[in-house]
Amino acid sequence: MIPELIKENIFLEDGQIISIETGKLACQANGTAVVRMGKTSLIATIVISKKEKEGINFLPLIIDYKENYSAGGKIPGGFLKRERRPSDEEVLTMRLIDRLLRPLFPQNFLKEIQIIISLLSYDINVLPDGLVGLVASAAVSISGIPFKGPVSAVRIIRFKNSFLINPGIKSVNKSDINLIIGGTQNSILMIEGEMKEISENEIIYFIKIAHFFIKLQITAQINLIKNLKIKSKNLPVLNNLNFIYLKKKIYFIFYEKIYCLYKQIRFQQMEILLLKINNYFLDDNIILNEDEQNYIFEILKKEILREIILKENHRLDGRSLDDLRKIWSQTNFLPSVHGSAIFSRGETQALSTVTLGSSLDVNKIDNVILQDKQKFYLHYNFPPFSTGEIKLLKGISRREIGHGNLAQRALKNIIPFKTPYTIRVVSDILESNGSSSMATVCASTLALMDAGIPIKRPVSGISMGLIINFLTDEAIILSDILGDEDNIGDMDFKMTGTKFGITACQMDINFPGSNYEMLLNSIFKAKNCLLFLIKKILNTIKYPSLKENSPKIFYFEIKKKLIGTVIGSGGKIIQEIKTSTNTNLKIEEKENLGIIEIYGKTDKQIKNAIFKIKNLIFFPKKEKLYKVKIKSIKNSELIIILPSGQTMDLKKYENFKNLNLYSFIRKGDWIKIKSVNKNGKINFKRII
């Protein structure tokens, strides 16, 4: 018997339909939802552990997203022919879901939660990452777990001066605004995207449009839940009596010490104080274990730090609300690389390097949805020493992929379209205390200019915070936030831009109560910071300038029929040219031409490669005079050197047959010859 399908439809203004389904698939999970739009289909499942996880004081939430190759009618490449580790694009989607959902779960919910989302079918006209927020929220809501939802998210772009909701990849690639926005019925929670230097008011306008469609999707989820008659499950919490007792006791004994330590900027002593607090309660007759005590201490610390900012209107490091930390920067920091810069802001420091390559060095992306060749890409590394920690280096983390992607989006639209180079930027974070991704943007702008890339305009980045006084609804906006301010705050808003507009942003709000005025104020304050930072960048380096050690790239065209001559049988000739000239060569067909790209470290290497190629493809033009040098005369053979450098034996040409060459010409002489097309063959006529 086929299970009953329960379904809700969302009707969009352009005639498209989004459907939410449940009841038919994956019924053993605690909650399952399927979302369809066009031919794109996603399934989300949530499973909740039966027991609480011990030894933790945070929400144990696991988010996984995978794109099945079958969804796009593809078979995976490689030897194993099956899906492998998540691609960068899948990791970025996981982070989107986590950022949207995590703030809405009770923080004292200690049962493990795993949400798995799979792409079942892919429609080229509907990107799935605009639907993952909807399908994940629907599955969570169906499970009955305590959750301050439903929520949803949409992708919105501006294409041909109009907006599109959840568009396809082709439209996204041609858009000048590309945002994924998530929120509740009443407020925005998450923004992620890139733009081509747009204004502050434009971004607010598009947020409002997106929020309208988010509300439609939330209403559909509410209707679905009503039809299912979902009841909320019991919430496991810490022992209330012990929790209240311990919190009051720590407040009474340690409040002043914690308050004074932070006012005196003595962060390193907090661990010592925490150890004293734990030891103080070892002999106390309470049930709470050490992890639970730590959890309560973190809650108290957060409350105290917020109180310092709200009461005294100054920051944990003594700055005013709008002050940026001290900044210094330097270019040409590593003289042997193509471009380098270091950028320090307070205790956050990024070292960026630029390497210039050929088209053979493009970053090739080939997955279910995206097939691309990136000529500009940025990699971000966050080693444990940057925060004074010891950790095993286990490969690239999700955080590193997310922060690198944000910085890449911030910079990619200011790279000149016609640059001949493939550009790889690497940002290594040497110190971190807040906003290392934004330091990466500043350092990478400096490094690109140091490498001589003629970027359109400098880009800078800043991270803004927010503290809400929930008694008065006052919103205090903080510029250039510290790590601790990020942890205790209600918003982390990263924004990048030039003097003409915003290029990328990423915003996470930790409470469902934001409003457009608060967002606009944050954007305007961030803009002032960006302009200040751009001045700092231009004080460090005013103009891009190629270095002597920068590689050279030369392009020239040949006839399409001559491509085989340059490549040779099995690629032997082109490989010989590469090896002998120490260059990289690439030949690409374009209409009736062959475009040859030569990449070398010096002008001499480039010239040698050009010389060899021209020798291969030289063909005399009819009735054109050529001044040539006599290389040798032997046994009635006349060997000449053509202008291209190619040597030729003229013995086979009838004009030179049966002549006593020694009577009128000698080795090293220069003569003029003319090519004559006779009976379909090349012939030469001697002209002294």
RAWO-V671940 format. One line per field, one symbol per residue. phi: phi as a letter, one per 40 degrees, with the letter a starting at -180 (. if undefined). psi: psi as a letter, one per 30 degrees, with the letter a starting at -180 (. if undefined). A space follows every 10 residues. Layout:
BEGIN
phi = ???
psi = ???
END
This chain:
BEGIN
phi = .ccccbabbb bcccgcbbbb bagbbfcccc ababbbagbc bbbbbbbbcc bcccgbbacc bbbbbbbccc dbgbbdcgcc facbcdcdcc cccdcdcccc cdcccccccb ccbbbbbbcc abbdcbcccc bccccccccc cccgcdacbc baabcbbbbf gbcbbfcccc cccbcbbabb bbaccbacba baibabfccc ccccdccccc cdccccccdc ccccccccfc bcccccbcdd cccccccccc dccbdcccdc ccccfbcccc cccccccccc bccccbcdcc cccccccccc cccccccdcc cbfaccbgcc cbccccbaaa bfcbccccaa abbbbgcbab bbbbbbbccc ccccbabcbb babccbabbb bbccccbgbb accbgccccc cccccccccc bccbcccccc ccbbbbbbcc aaaggccccc ccccdccccc cgccccacbb aabbbabbcc cbgcbbcbcf cccccccccb abbbbbabcc icbaaabbbc acacbccccc cccccccdcc cccccccccc acbcaccccc cbbbbabbcd ccdccccgcg gccccccdcc bfbbbbbbca fbbbcbbbba cbcccccccc dcccccbcac ccgbcbcbbc cabafgbbbb bcdcgccacc dccccbcfbc cccbabdgcb bbbbcbcbfg bcbbbcbc
psi = kklkkkkkkk jlfgflkkkk llfelhfflf kkkkkkkbgk kkkkkkkklf lkklglhlji kkkkkkjkef eghlkkaaef hlkalkleee eeeeeeeeee eeffkkfgjg kkkkkkkkje kkkffjkfff feeeeeeeee eefgkkkhal llllkkljkh gllkkialee eefglfkjkk kllafflkfk kkalliille eeeeefeeee eefeeeeeee eeeeeeefhk kklkjkllje eeeeeeeeee eeefeeeeee eefghieffe eeeeeeeeee gegkilfkae eeeeeeeeee eeeeeeeeee efhllfgfll efkllkkllk lhejfflekl lkkkjbgkkk jkkkkkaaff gljkkjaeek jljkfklkkk kilfffghlj lkjhakleee eeeeeeeeee fefgkkegkf lkkkkkjkjf kkikhfeeee eeeeeeeeee fgkilelkkl klkklkkkjf efgkjjkkki kleeeeeflf kjjkkllaff lkfllkkkkg kiglleeeee eeeeeeeeee eeeeeeeffe kekkkklegk lkkkklklke ffeeeeelkg geeeeeeeef fhlkkkkkkj cglkjkkkkl fleeeeeeee eeeeeegkjk kkgkkkklkk eljkhgkjkl jlfffklkjg efkffgkgki effgklkflk lklkkkjjhg lklkkkj.
END
